[in-house]
Amino acid sequence: MDLALDEARAAALRGEVPVGAVIVAPGGAVLAQAGNRTRELNDPTAHAEILAIRAACAALGQERLAGYDLYVTLEPCPMCAAAISAARIARLYYGAADPKSGGVAFGARVFTHAQCHHSPEVYDGLAEADAAALLRGFFAGRRGA
């Protein structure tokens, strides 16, 4: 989760919402990591999770990541949760909950739908205080508070 927090901090420095994601191979090696780049790439799908999944799949030359773990600093949105399911990520670890836009524990709860073909094991609250503080600080700065 420390690498994901580093990616989130780097995203904030780029003016992006500070969210970071890391994909870890079954043996523990880091396969891919990314931070949000929606503004930089002018791409609403360039969330940290999506970018990390794309990079990991490209590195492996396959569309699925069965057995791989995803660490992300914020609860994935519905779009990212659907991508996690499609990629067949084994385990999802996330930091801060997202009651407004989350898609795992809040909102759409993508993994609970009958149409969801794969649900990862989900572990929440990892480095939650650090992840939440990054987000609060970023948005407070945007509001001028």
C-alpha positions in Angstrom: 0.0 0.0 0.0 3.0 2.3 0.5 3.6 2.3 -3.3 0.0 3.1 -4.0 0.2 6.0 -1.6 3.4 7.2 -3.4 1.5 7.1 -6.7 -1.4 9.0 -5.1 1.0 11.7 -3.9 2.5 12.0 -7.3 -1.0 12.3 -8.8 -1.7 15.2 -6.5 1.5 16.9 -7.5 0.2 16.7 -11.1 -3.1 18.2 -10.1 -4.9 14.9 -10.3 -7.2 13.5 -7.6 -4.7 11.6 -5.4 -5.5 8.0 -6.0 -2.8 5.4 -6.6 -2.9 1.7 -7.5 -0.4 -1.2 -7.6 -0.8 -4.7 -9.0 1.2 -7.4 -7.3 2.0 -10.8 -8.8 1.3 -14.0 -6.9 5.0 -14.2 -5.8 4.8 -10.7 -4.4 6.6 -8.8 -7.2 5.1 -5.4 -8.3 3.9 -5.8 -11.9 2.4 -2.4 -12.4 1.6 0.9 -10.6 -0.2 4.0 -11.6 -1.8 7.2 -10.3 -4.8 9.0 -11.7 -4.1 10.8 -15.0 -7.6 11.8 -16.1 -6.7 15.5 -16.6 -3.3 14.9 -18.0 -4.5 12.5 -20.6 -7.9 14.1 -21.2 -9.4 10.7 -20.5 -12.2 10.1 -18.0 -11.3 6.4 -17.9 -7.6 7.1 -16.8 -8.2 6.2 -13.2 -5.3 4.7 -11.3 -6.9 1.2 -11.3 -7.6 1.2 -15.0 -4.1 2.4 -15.9 -2.5 -0.2 -13.6 -4.7 -3.0 -15.0 -3.8 -1.9 -18.6 -0.1 -1.9 -17.8 -0.2 -5.2 -16.1 -2.1 -6.9 -18.9 0.2 -5.4 -21.5 3.3 -6.6 -19.6 1.9 -10.1 -19.4 0.4 -10.1 -22.9 -3.0 -11.2 -21.7 -6.3 -9.8 -20.8 -6.8 -11.4 -17.4 -4.9 -11.1 -14.1 -6.1 -14.2 -12.3 -4.1 -14.7 -9.0 -2.9 -11.1 -8.9 -3.7 -8.5 -6.2 -4.6 -4.9 -6.6 -3.8 -2.3 -3.9 -5.6 1.1 -4.3 -5.8 4.0 -2.0 -9.5 4.7 -2.5 -12.5 2.4 -2.9 -12.9 1.8 -6.6 -15.7 3.5 -8.5 -18.2 1.3 -10.4 -16.2 1.6 -13.6 -13.0 0.4 -11.9 -14.9 -2.3 -10.0 -16.2 -3.6 -13.3 -12.7 -3.6 -14.8 -11.3 -5.4 -11.7 -14.0 -8.1 -12.2 -13.3 -8.4 -16.0 -9.6 -8.7 -15.3 -10.3 -11.4 -12.7 -8.2 -9.8 -10.0 -7.9 -12.2 -7.1 -7.8 -9.8 -4.2 -8.6 -6.1 -3.9 -7.1 -4.1 -1.0 -8.2 -0.5 -0.6 -7.6 2.3 1.8 -10.3 5.0 2.2 -14.0 4.3 1.7 -15.9 6.4 -0.9 -19.5 6.8 0.2 -20.1 9.4 -2.6 -18.7 7.5 -5.6 -17.6 4.1 -4.5 -18.7 1.0 -6.4 -17.6 -1.8 -3.9 -19.0 -1.2 -0.4 -21.1 1.8 -1.4 -23.2 2.9 -4.4 -23.4 0.3 -7.1 -21.8 -2.5 -5.1 -20.7 -4.1 -8.4 -19.4 -7.3 -7.0 -22.7 -8.2 -5.5 -24.7 -8.1 -8.7 -25.8 -11.4 -10.4 -24.3 -10.0 -13.7 -20.8 -9.8 -12.1 -18.9 -12.9 -13.3 -16.0 -12.6 -10.9 -15.8 -11.1 -7.4 -12.4 -10.6 -5.9 -11.7 -11.1 -2.2 -12.0 -7.5 -0.8 -10.0 -6.1 2.1 -10.7 -2.5 3.1 -9.3 0.0 5.4 -5.5 -0.5 4.6 -3.7 2.8 5.4 -7.1 4.4 5.5 -6.1 7.4 7.5 -3.2 8.2 5.2 -5.3 7.8 2.1 -8.2 9.8 3.5 -5.8 12.6 4.6 -4.3 12.9 1.1 -7.8 13.3 -0.4 -9.0 15.7 2.3 -5.9 17.8 1.8 -6.2 17.8 -1.9 -9.8 18.9 -2.0 -9.3 21.5 0.8 -6.6 23.0 -1.3 -9.0 23.1 -4.3 -11.6 24.9 -2.2 -9.0 27.4 -0.9 -9.6 26.2 2.7 
